[in-house]
Amino acid sequence: KMLFESRVTMDNAPSEDILSLGNRKTLPFVRWENDPFSVTWSHRGAPLCAYIDDFAQMVGYYAPVCKTAPQAARRLKHPSAAVLTDRGALCTADNAGDALAVSMIFQKNCAAALYAAKSRPMSVADAMLQRAVYLKKNSKQKDA
């Protein structure tokens, strides 16, 4: 399920060549999330807002909707995930472990959004504050 550079292919990946869109500098690790929750959300064609704090910290307030993989590749980095219409989502990070974490958190947030159909997502202010604190804390750990 991990997509990295153009040497790896998958039979059920989106039709565009996602792997050729990024490189080690812009999208070093891209993961295609096609679990049932992510695909169900992607059929709605709506951005995925933060319902859980982990999503707000690692992705931001929302993951935008993109119709094609090239469009998603241009929008990925901040946030680190994008809903791919009718095909799940693309998640990216600087290393394989973080890409897996973003992917798992995306799936968990989709489940929360689907189960909490009538409730509201986190407020923009709360999500942005959590993201800022996460980025500041994470940058200090990388410098150490």
Rosetta silent file (secondary structure, phi, psi, omega in degrees, C-alpha in Angstrom):
SEQUENCE: KMLFESRVTMDNAPSEDILSLGNRKTLPFVRWENDPFSVTWSHRGAPLCAYIDDFAQMVGYYAPVCKTAPQAARRLKHPSAAVLTDRGALCTADNAGDALAVSMIFQKNCAAALYAAKSRPMSVADAMLQRAVYLKKNSKQKDA
SCORE:     score description
SCORE:     0.000 S_00000001
   1 L     0.000  -16.861  179.213    0.000    0.000    0.000 S_00000001
   2 E   -78.803  131.044  177.160    2.992    2.330    0.334 S_00000001
   3 E  -107.944  127.319  179.730    3.697    4.300   -2.813 S_00000001
   4 L  -146.374  120.111 -179.943    7.225    5.559   -3.293 S_00000001
   5 L    55.529 -172.005 -173.097    8.754    6.993   -6.446 S_00000001
   6 L   -93.595    6.463 -179.797    7.954    5.615   -9.885 S_00000001
   7 L   -85.413  -15.326 -176.402    9.460    2.169   -9.411 S_00000001
   8 L  -105.630  134.965  176.772    6.485    0.815   -7.447 S_00000001
   9 L  -128.813  160.105  178.499    3.130    0.065   -9.077 S_00000001
  10 L  -137.456  141.886 -178.688   -0.184   -1.212   -7.795 S_00000001
  11 L   -66.740  -37.253 -174.328   -2.996   -2.925   -9.678 S_00000001
  12 L  -104.619   17.186  179.113   -5.791   -1.037   -7.936 S_00000001
  13 L   -71.193  160.646  175.010   -4.133    2.380   -7.634 S_00000001
  14 L   -53.457  150.566 -171.536   -5.800    5.449   -9.121 S_00000001
  15 L   -61.632  -32.007  178.250   -5.413    5.495  -12.891 S_00000001
  16 L   -69.599  154.641  177.506   -2.996    8.432  -12.920 S_00000001
  17 L   -83.238   86.383 -177.498    0.639    7.666  -12.216 S_00000001
  18 H   -59.334  -38.330 -172.716    0.755    9.127   -8.720 S_00000001
  19 H   -65.111  -28.723 -179.123    4.283    7.977   -8.201 S_00000001
  20 H   -82.571   -6.761 -176.784    5.694   10.093  -11.006 S_00000001
  21 L   -79.501  -31.678 -176.072    4.093   13.241   -9.569 S_00000001
  22 L  -108.016  172.998  172.892    6.296   13.596   -6.529 S_00000001
  23 L  -144.029  179.302 -175.504    9.945   13.414   -5.776 S_00000001
  24 L   -60.485  -24.969 -177.822   12.053   13.083   -2.663 S_00000001
  25 L   -86.003  -43.718 -174.257   11.866   16.832   -1.963 S_00000001
  26 L   -90.226  -48.201  179.802    8.177   17.605   -2.455 S_00000001
  27 L  -132.863   74.496 -173.900    6.351   14.325   -1.740 S_00000001
  28 L   -62.869  -38.923  178.503    8.924   11.868   -0.407 S_00000001
  29 E  -132.230  120.366  178.773    6.392    9.304    0.857 S_00000001
  30 E  -119.312  134.920  179.821    2.861    9.063   -0.510 S_00000001
  31 E  -125.734  130.026  177.258    0.335    6.565    0.745 S_00000001
  32 E   -92.109  118.363 -179.357   -2.970    5.798   -0.953 S_00000001
  33 E   -98.961  112.831 -178.753   -5.694    5.176    1.638 S_00000001
  34 L  -126.810   32.561  176.742   -8.504    3.054    0.185 S_00000001
  35 L   -70.839  164.750 -176.753  -10.108    1.563    3.270 S_00000001
  36 H   -57.922  -37.763  179.837  -13.943    1.431    3.383 S_00000001
  37 H   -66.196  -45.232 -178.773  -14.269    4.561    5.564 S_00000001
  38 H   -65.708  -42.845  179.905  -12.021    6.679    3.331 S_00000001
  39 H   -66.768  -41.775  178.016  -13.674    5.503    0.120 S_00000001
  40 H   -59.395  -44.346  178.378  -17.162    6.058    1.564 S_00000001
  41 H   -64.306  -39.955 -176.693  -16.192    9.612    2.517 S_00000001
  42 H   -64.490  -25.481  176.807  -14.609   10.230   -0.886 S_00000001
  43 L   -67.868  -21.351  178.465  -17.930    9.417   -2.587 S_00000001
  44 L   -73.607  -24.717 -179.838  -19.393   12.495   -0.872 S_00000001
  45 L    67.428   29.529 -178.057  -17.009   14.775   -2.735 S_00000001
  46 L  -120.440  149.468  174.508  -16.620   16.985    0.325 S_00000001
  47 L   -60.924  149.380  178.088  -13.523   18.132    2.229 S_00000001
  48 E   -98.602  111.774  178.961  -12.871   16.155    5.382 S_00000001
  49 E   -83.945  164.227 -178.536  -12.833   18.431    8.428 S_00000001
  50 L   -75.506  121.678  173.017  -11.136   17.526   11.713 S_00000001
  51 L  -108.235  -20.517  179.063  -13.324   15.482   14.039 S_00000001
  52 L  -125.835  152.344 -174.724  -10.468   14.180   16.178 S_00000001
  53 H   -65.320  -34.143  178.436   -7.505   16.022   17.622 S_00000001
  54 H   -60.004  -39.636  178.685   -4.896   13.774   15.998 S_00000001
  55 H   -64.630  -44.223  179.544   -6.218   14.737   12.563 S_00000001
  56 H   -61.055  -39.030 -178.301   -6.100   18.436   13.448 S_00000001
  57 H   -70.531  -46.622 -172.862   -2.506   18.075   14.629 S_00000001
  58 H   -89.233  -29.529 -176.519   -1.089   16.084   11.720 S_00000001
  59 L  -107.400  -42.756 -175.104   -3.260   17.239    8.788 S_00000001
  60 L   121.279 -163.227 -177.253   -4.788   20.545    9.814 S_00000001
  61 L   -68.165  -36.763 -179.543   -8.396   21.746    9.885 S_00000001
  62 E  -152.367  161.110  172.092   -9.401   19.905    6.726 S_00000001
  63 E  -106.676  123.705 -177.122   -8.224   17.724    3.851 S_00000001
  64 L   -70.478  162.635  176.738   -9.220   19.240    0.483 S_00000001
  65 E   -96.552  134.352  177.198  -11.065   17.353   -2.253 S_00000001
  66 E  -130.413  138.480 -179.404   -9.224   16.668   -5.492 S_00000001
  67 L   -80.538  -29.902 -177.637  -10.675   15.038   -8.577 S_00000001
  68 L  -129.365  159.972  177.609   -7.390   13.687   -9.906 S_00000001
  69 H   -64.185  -39.726  176.995   -4.104   12.476   -8.476 S_00000001
  70 H   -60.868  -39.289  177.334   -2.094   15.239  -10.220 S_00000001
  71 H   -64.058  -41.074  178.847   -4.349   17.860   -8.632 S_00000001
  72 H   -64.385  -40.605 -179.601   -3.885   16.169   -5.249 S_00000001
  73 H   -62.273  -36.126  178.163   -0.109   16.089   -5.692 S_00000001
  74 H   -69.174  -30.799 -176.493   -0.064   19.851   -6.272 S_00000001
  75 H   -91.514  -17.798 -177.078   -2.106   20.476   -3.096 S_00000001
  76 L   -74.360  148.286  176.007   -0.373   18.001   -0.818 S_00000001
  77 L   137.916  -62.347  173.345    2.240   19.017    1.738 S_00000001
  78 L  -133.457   95.935   12.225    0.207   21.362    3.945 S_00000001
  79 L   -77.691  171.564 -177.611   -2.220   19.704    4.558 S_00000001
  80 L   -96.132   13.890  177.389   -0.613   16.289    4.401 S_00000001
  81 E  -148.270  149.786  176.955   -3.749   14.542    3.102 S_00000001
  82 E  -142.197  137.911  175.551   -6.252   15.063    0.311 S_00000001
  83 E   -75.281  129.431  178.414   -9.558   13.337   -0.444 S_00000001
  84 E  -104.091  109.889 -172.091   -9.404   11.756   -3.897 S_00000001
  85 L   -46.268  123.383  177.178  -12.931   11.831   -5.327 S_00000001
  86 L    64.173    7.697 -176.848  -14.486    8.334   -5.367 S_00000001
  87 L  -134.857   12.337  179.047  -11.120    6.646   -4.698 S_00000001
  88 E   101.707 -128.880 -176.387  -10.160    7.283   -1.074 S_00000001
  89 E  -153.687  160.618  171.808   -7.329    9.615   -0.153 S_00000001
  90 E  -114.576  131.912  179.784   -3.668   10.390   -0.607 S_00000001
  91 E  -123.569  141.332 -178.045   -1.558   10.943    2.507 S_00000001
  92 E  -135.941  156.862  177.597    2.033   12.184    2.527 S_00000001
  93 E  -161.980  175.705 -178.744    4.862   12.715    4.982 S_00000001
  94 L   -80.273  -16.934  178.175    8.629   13.066    5.174 S_00000001
  95 L  -145.734  165.810 -174.653    9.157    9.436    6.181 S_00000001
  96 H   -62.527  -38.659 -179.641    7.373    6.093    5.908 S_00000001
  97 H   -64.491  -43.972  178.563    6.349    5.991    9.577 S_00000001
  98 H   -68.379  -35.896  177.568    4.716    9.410    9.482 S_00000001
  99 H   -63.160  -40.408  176.553    2.980    8.565    6.180 S_00000001
 100 H   -64.829  -42.470  179.123    1.521    5.477    7.827 S_00000001
 101 H   -62.094  -45.463  178.687    0.450    7.550   10.856 S_00000001
 102 H   -60.925  -41.609 -179.993   -1.266   10.168    8.653 S_00000001
 103 H   -62.326  -45.749  179.544   -2.993    7.371    6.758 S_00000001
 104 H   -65.540  -40.487  179.501   -4.260    5.692    9.934 S_00000001
 105 H   -68.462  -36.669  176.004   -5.425    8.996   11.401 S_00000001
 106 H   -59.926  -46.736  179.186   -7.183    9.861    8.141 S_00000001
 107 H   -60.153  -44.958 -179.401   -9.056    6.553    8.307 S_00000001
 108 H   -64.202  -39.155  179.383   -9.980    7.125   11.963 S_00000001
 109 H   -69.196  -36.820  175.531  -11.208   10.662   11.222 S_00000001
 110 H   -60.916  -45.293  178.711  -13.328    9.381    8.304 S_00000001
 111 H   -59.931  -44.708  178.981  -14.932    6.843   10.623 S_00000001
 112 H   -62.156  -42.791 -179.384  -15.630    9.565   13.196 S_00000001
 113 H   -64.612  -39.969 -178.938  -17.106   11.866   10.530 S_00000001
 114 H   -71.537  -39.093  179.848  -19.365    9.113    9.170 S_00000001
 115 H   -74.779  -28.905 -178.622  -20.544    7.973   12.611 S_00000001
 116 L   -99.446   48.147 -170.349  -21.093   11.534   13.833 S_00000001
 117 L   -50.243  -40.416 -174.930  -23.240   12.406   10.828 S_00000001
 118 L   -99.694   -5.472 -179.817  -25.230   15.221   12.449 S_00000001
 119 L   -90.973  166.465 -176.713  -22.600   16.637   14.787 S_00000001
 120 L   -91.821  151.238  173.266  -20.101   19.349   13.969 S_00000001
 121 L   -72.901 -179.226  177.402  -16.387   18.947   13.424 S_00000001
 122 L   -60.568  155.990  176.048  -13.846   20.724   15.625 S_00000001
 123 L   -70.862  153.820  179.591  -13.825   24.490   15.500 S_00000001
 124 H   -59.958  -43.786 -178.191  -11.346   26.103   13.133 S_00000001
 125 H   -61.283  -45.321  179.618   -9.645   27.914   16.015 S_00000001
 126 H   -63.964  -45.211 -179.380   -9.162   24.734   18.044 S_00000001
 127 H   -63.165  -43.344 -179.030   -7.880   22.784   15.045 S_00000001
 128 H   -67.818  -37.704  176.846   -5.448   25.516   14.011 S_00000001
 129 H   -63.154  -46.492  179.771   -4.142   25.893   17.574 S_00000001
 130 H   -62.213  -39.646  178.669   -3.551   22.147   17.858 S_00000001
 131 H   -63.882  -44.534 -179.056   -1.788   22.117   14.475 S_00000001
 132 H   -62.584  -44.359  179.539    0.471   25.033   15.460 S_00000001
 133 H   -63.945  -42.779  179.347    1.437   23.429   18.777 S_00000001
 134 H   -61.384  -46.863 -179.205    2.103   20.099   17.044 S_00000001
 135 H   -63.472  -42.225  179.746    4.306   21.701   14.374 S_00000001
 136 H   -64.977  -45.459 -179.963    6.277   23.715   16.938 S_00000001
 137 H   -64.646  -42.231 -178.278    6.775   20.702   19.213 S_00000001
 138 H   -67.412  -38.842  179.127    7.680   18.457   16.273 S_00000001
 139 H   -66.461  -35.115  177.177   10.205   20.925   14.869 S_00000001
 140 H   -66.162  -38.531  179.279   11.955   21.125   18.252 S_00000001
 141 H   -67.408  -36.538  179.230   12.216   17.315   18.357 S_00000001
 142 H   -69.468  -32.887  179.603   13.719   17.232   14.845 S_00000001
 143 H   -72.627  -25.634 -176.180   16.306   19.879   15.805 S_00000001
 144 L   -74.972    0.000    0.000   17.394   17.900   18.868 S_00000001
